[in-house]
């Protein structure tokens, strides 16, 4: 009984740390974008939390953790009716609180990728759909007793379920809404610098702090050595990825790029999320190193070759690194990974799971964004884009000269 109470309290504390990550996401997105759209980004992040919690309470949790139907979706506990007293070895209320905050975190990844040119109402509609359908559906497959969990697919804390899914949705949204005005001229990408790098840096540090609830909290057991192991692998991967992005950007561009260095930390944190509890410290270092470098390469490729405008690098940080980190579990898991004598079985399952989840997230996002684009529209007017979303959409500016 003592462990039950202690672990329930731990899950609640971890949930609060994850909740604080929304402040981090807000600051990162505001800092990496133009000042004329700062209020809009803050509004989207606040609405994401509110919508995420309510929609997950009504429908999302039931689809994700309800009684399994064919390995595809849950079918009970809507509005938390007929909920059990405990779940995951802790009080049910602690478990739900933790999961509800996770759901909102997945959606907010999309916000930064479509910043500066997307209708507020369009984002709200997508956020509702994502929390009600996309995230719970894939979450059920992975964590709720669905077919991927039965195959042996491993995603400890949401490298795919939260980050890769959010990144894939962001990819579709950014593609369909189109680039910001002036981003591409004569086929070449033009940099549109963020207006407040110190604010973005504070946001990254807050996110890193919150990640110690995100990953270690996913054990649901503070008494387990796995909890502190996950904390250390999270710390190591984030640190190594930060340095990797810094050094690689210096070699590639001649200067250590601040934005890429900040995103490097996030790349390492995302990359270790799927396997934080089951890779050793050396594995965490390698994962951080690869993710930090691959993020820099991906940001340039998406921006200049694919020509998808992603102001905050969400597609590369969350989509690519979330997918890579999940696949790396098949290589670096100390029990079943290829590099530890486990053979190709787990690696194959990890690749299959990432592909299925990615294809599902992309397909469903295309349906939602596509329907909105053809009906109500998803892009703001040219006048609004020129003057800033804040003044016209919200009636106020973030920065007022006195």
Secondary structure, 3 states (H helix, E strand, C coil): CHHHHHHHHHHHHHHHHHHHHHHHHHHHHHHHCCHHHHHHHHHHHHHHHHHHHHHHHHHHHHHHHCCEECCCEECCCHHHCCCCCEECCEEHHHHHHHHHHHHHHHHHHHHHHCCCCECHHHHHHHHHHHHHHHHHHHHHHHHCCCHHHHHCCCCCCCHHHHHHHHHHHHHHHHHHHCCCCCCEECCEECCCCCCCHHHHHHHHHHHHHHHHHHCHHHHCCCCCHHHHHHHHHHHHHHHHHHHHHHHHHHHHHCCCCHHHHHHHHHHHHHHHHCCCCCECHHHHHHHHHHHHHHHHHHHHHHHHHCCCCCCCCHHHHHHHHHHHHHHHHHHHECCCCHHHCCCCHHHHHHHHHHHHHHHHHHHHHHHHHHHHHHCCCCECCHHHHHHCHHHHHHCCCCCCCC
